């Protein structure tokens, strides 16, 4: 649970995210989607309840190294180039052997001309593409994406769909928030609808994707 003064941003939300699962959060502005992602990422401290990431309490160093978050509006580290930012993330997460995947994502998100440009010189859409490519290149158990398709054109949305499918096939759990119901119906196994900080509906989707093996929970 999370309150901001008299406003309850998040209520008694109970989510279990198995390895290899893709779960979408939908709902109007203020429904609690971003707050839930923030709690799991350790950026928002819950007033009650707990979040675990790969068995670690959210907010700990171990939990932080087990996840990657793509926020709605990536900001900060403006002086770094796209290339330097990706390298920093990989160093912080101690990720090894992801060079080929990183190159594929750079191509898919059309980032090659931007690699040596500073993040501060990019448009919001370009920053989001850079953030998505850097996050999905990491070999982490949990990926969090806020406002998944915001500012992305059709080519970038297609690249994101492929990146999600690849990460899930490798066993990563993916929790994403979006207003785009067509998108969640295309990529998610489960859709949770939030309203006033509570889950009001849960939809299990069957859309012809190959079944993925489910492992232990990566987020609770």
C-alpha positions in Angstrom: 0.0 0.0 0.0 1.2 3.5 -0.8 -0.4 6.8 0.2 0.6 10.4 -0.7 -1.1 12.3 2.1 -4.8 11.6 2.0 -4.5 10.1 -1.5 -4.2 6.3 -1.7 -2.0 5.6 -4.8 -1.8 1.9 -4.3 -4.0 -0.5 -2.2 -3.7 -4.2 -1.5 -2.2 -5.3 -4.8 -1.0 -8.9 -4.9 1.0 -9.8 -8.1 3.0 -13.0 -8.7 5.2 -12.8 -11.8 6.8 -16.1 -12.8 10.0 -16.4 -14.8 9.1 -16.1 -18.5 5.8 -14.5 -18.0 4.7 -11.2 -19.6 2.1 -9.3 -17.4 0.5 -6.0 -18.5 -0.9 -3.3 -16.3 -3.7 -1.2 -17.7 -5.9 1.5 -16.3 -6.5 5.2 -16.3 -4.0 7.8 -15.2 -3.8 7.7 -11.4 -4.8 4.0 -11.2 -1.5 3.0 -9.6 0.4 1.5 -12.5 3.5 3.6 -12.2 3.4 3.5 -8.4 3.4 -0.3 -8.5 6.4 -0.4 -10.9 8.2 2.1 -8.6 7.6 -0.1 -5.5 8.9 -3.2 -7.3 11.9 -1.2 -8.6 12.7 0.1 -5.1 12.2 3.7 -6.1 9.0 4.1 -4.1 8.8 2.9 -0.5 5.5 1.2 0.3 3.7 2.2 3.5 2.6 -1.5 4.0 3.3 -4.8 2.3 6.5 -5.9 0.6 7.9 -6.6 -2.9 10.5 -9.2 -3.6 12.6 -9.4 -6.8 14.3 -12.8 -7.4 13.9 -13.4 -3.7 15.5 -10.1 -2.6 13.6 -7.3 -0.9 12.9 -4.4 -3.3 15.3 -1.6 -2.8 18.3 -3.7 -1.9 21.4 -3.8 -4.0 20.7 -7.4 -4.9 17.2 -6.6 -6.1 18.4 -3.6 -8.1 20.9 -5.8 -9.9 18.1 -8.3 -10.7 16.0 -5.9 -12.6 16.0 -3.2 -15.3 13.4 -0.3 -15.4 12.5 1.7 -18.4 10.6 4.7 -17.1 8.0 6.7 -18.9 10.4 9.6 -19.5 14.0 8.5 -19.1 16.2 11.3 -17.7 19.5 11.9 -16.1 23.1 11.1 -17.1 22.6 13.6 -19.9 26.4 13.9 -20.5 26.7 10.2 -21.4 26.5 9.0 -24.9 24.0 6.3 -25.9 27.0 3.9 -26.1 28.4 4.9 -22.7 25.0 4.7 -21.0 24.5 1.1 -22.2 28.0 0.2 -21.1 27.4 1.7 -17.7 24.2 -0.3 -17.2 26.0 -3.5 -18.1 28.8 -2.8 -15.7 26.4 -2.0 -12.9 24.4 -5.2 -13.5 27.6 -7.2 -14.0 26.2 -8.6 -17.3 28.5 -10.6 -19.4 28.2 -12.1 -22.9 25.4 -9.9 -24.1 27.3 -8.1 -26.9 25.6 -9.9 -29.8 22.1 -9.2 -28.3 23.1 -5.5 -27.7 24.1 -5.2 -31.4 20.8 -6.7 -32.5 18.8 -4.3 -30.4 20.8 -1.3 -31.6 19.9 -2.3 -35.1 16.2 -3.1 -34.3 15.7 0.2 -32.5 17.6 2.1 -35.3 20.1 3.5 -32.8 23.3 3.2 -34.8 23.4 6.9 -35.9 22.8 7.9 -32.3 25.4 5.8 -30.5 27.9 8.7 -29.9 25.3 11.4 -29.3 24.7 12.5 -25.7 21.5 11.5 -24.0 20.7 15.1 -23.3 20.8 15.9 -27.1 18.1 13.3 -27.9 14.4 13.7 -28.2 12.1 11.9 -25.7 11.4 9.2 -28.3 15.0 8.6 -29.0 15.8 8.4 -25.3 13.1 5.8 -24.9 14.5 3.7 -27.7 18.0 3.9 -26.2 16.6 3.0 -22.8 14.7 0.0 -24.1 17.6 -1.3 -26.1 20.0 -1.0 -23.1 17.5 -2.6 -20.7 16.5 -5.6 -22.9 20.2 -6.3 -23.6 20.7 -7.0 -19.9 20.6 -10.6 -18.7 18.3 -9.9 -15.6 15.4 -11.9 -14.2 13.0 -8.9 -14.3 12.2 -6.2 -16.8 9.9 -3.3 -15.9 8.5 -1.0 -18.6 6.4 2.1 -17.9 4.1 3.5 -20.6 5.5 0.9 -23.0 4.6 2.3 -26.3 4.6 6.0 -25.5 6.5 8.1 -28.2 7.3 5.0 -30.2 6.6 4.7 -33.9 5.3 1.5 -35.5 8.9 0.2 -36.2 10.0 0.8 -32.6 6.8 -0.9 -31.3 7.5 -3.9 -33.5 11.1 -4.0 -32.2 9.8 -3.8 -28.6 7.4 -6.8 -29.3 10.3 -8.8 -30.6 12.5 -7.8 -27.6 9.8 -8.8 -25.2 9.3 -12.2 -26.8 13.0 -12.9 -26.8 13.5 -11.9 -23.2 10.6 -14.0 -22.1 11.9 -17.0 -24.0 15.2 -16.5 -22.1 13.3 -16.7 -18.8 12.9 -13.1 -17.8 9.7 -11.9 -16.2 8.3 -8.8 -17.8 5.9 -6.3 -16.1 4.7 -3.5 -18.2 2.3 -0.6 -17.8 0.5 0.9 -20.8 -2.7 2.5 -22.0 -2.4 0.6 -25.3 -4.7 -2.4 -24.9 -4.0 -3.5 -28.5 -0.3 -3.8 -27.5 -0.9 -5.8 -24.3 -3.2 -8.2 -26.2 -0.4 -8.8 -28.6 2.5 -9.4 -26.1 1.0 -10.3 -22.7 0.1 -13.6 -21.1 -1.9 -11.8 -18.4 -3.5 -8.4 -18.2 -4.3 -6.8 -14.8 -6.6 -3.8 -14.8 -6.0 -1.3 -12.0 -8.4 1.4 -10.7 -7.9 3.6 -7.6 -4.8 1.5 -6.6 -6.6 -1.9 -6.8 -6.7 -4.7 -9.2 -10.3 -4.8 -10.5 -10.0 -7.3 -13.3 -7.6 -10.0 -14.5 -7.6 -11.4 -18.0 -5.6 -14.5 -19.1 -4.8 -14.2 -22.8 -4.3 -17.0 -25.4 -3.1 -15.5 -28.6 -1.3 -18.3 -30.4 2.2 -17.6 -29.0 4.2 -20.7 -28.2 3.9 -21.8 -24.6 6.9 -20.8 -22.5 8.2 -22.8 -19.6 7.4 -21.1 -16.3 10.0 -21.0 -13.6 10.1 -19.7 -10.0 8.6 -16.3 -9.3 10.9 -13.4 -10.2 8.7 -10.8 -8.5 6.1 -10.9 -5.8 
